[in-house]
Amino acid sequence: MNERQRRSDAVTANAVARGVNIQAVRGTQLAHHYMRSKGVSEAVIARVLAEPALRRPPSSEQAISEAITPSPPQG
């Protein structure tokens, strides 16, 4: 497999995927708060929010579930 290592903890992986989506739509502060409330470690939160290139790719299930989240309002 040529991808980064996949997370074996599906609950945390889903919280991180949703947090990344929240960051794109609502901002970094709210994404950080959401992930912390879901028990994601501060090290992981810092990495995924500050270093997009280091993120693991979402699973196909995460990509589908996140695709239905509304886009941010257009100014």
C-alpha positions in Angstrom: 0.0 0.0 0.0 1.4 3.4 -1.1 -0.7 5.5 1.3 0.2 6.7 4.8 -0.7 4.4 7.6 -4.4 4.2 8.2 -5.7 4.8 11.7 -7.0 1.6 13.4 -9.2 3.5 15.8 -12.3 4.2 13.7 -14.0 6.5 16.4 -11.0 8.8 16.5 -10.5 8.7 12.8 -14.1 9.8 12.3 -13.7 12.6 14.8 -10.6 13.8 13.1 -12.3 13.6 9.6 -15.3 15.6 10.9 -13.0 18.1 12.6 -11.1 18.7 9.4 -14.5 19.3 7.7 -15.5 21.7 10.5 -12.2 23.5 10.0 -13.0 24.1 6.3 -16.5 25.3 7.0 -16.5 26.9 10.4 -12.8 27.6 11.2 -9.9 26.2 13.2 -11.0 27.2 16.7 -14.3 25.3 16.4 -12.6 22.3 14.8 -10.1 22.2 17.7 -12.9 22.4 20.2 -14.9 19.6 18.5 -11.9 17.2 18.3 -10.9 17.9 21.9 -14.4 17.2 23.0 -14.2 13.8 21.2 -11.0 12.9 23.0 -8.6 13.4 20.2 -5.0 14.0 21.5 -3.6 17.5 21.4 -0.7 16.3 19.3 -3.1 14.9 16.6 -5.3 18.0 16.7 -2.2 20.2 16.2 -0.9 18.1 13.3 -4.1 17.8 11.3 -5.2 21.4 11.7 -1.8 23.0 11.1 -0.2 20.6 8.6 -2.7 19.6 5.9 0.0 17.8 3.9 0.5 15.4 6.9 -3.1 14.3 7.1 -4.1 10.7 6.4 -6.5 10.4 3.5 -10.1 9.8 4.6 -11.6 6.4 4.1 -14.3 6.0 1.4 -16.9 5.9 4.2 -15.7 9.2 5.7 -15.5 10.9 2.3 -19.1 10.0 1.6 -20.4 11.0 5.0 -18.5 14.3 4.9 -19.7 15.1 1.4 -23.2 15.8 2.6 -22.1 18.5 5.0 -23.3 21.9 3.7 -20.8 24.3 2.1 -20.0 27.6 3.8 -22.3 30.5 2.8 -21.1 32.4 -0.2 -20.6 36.1 0.5 
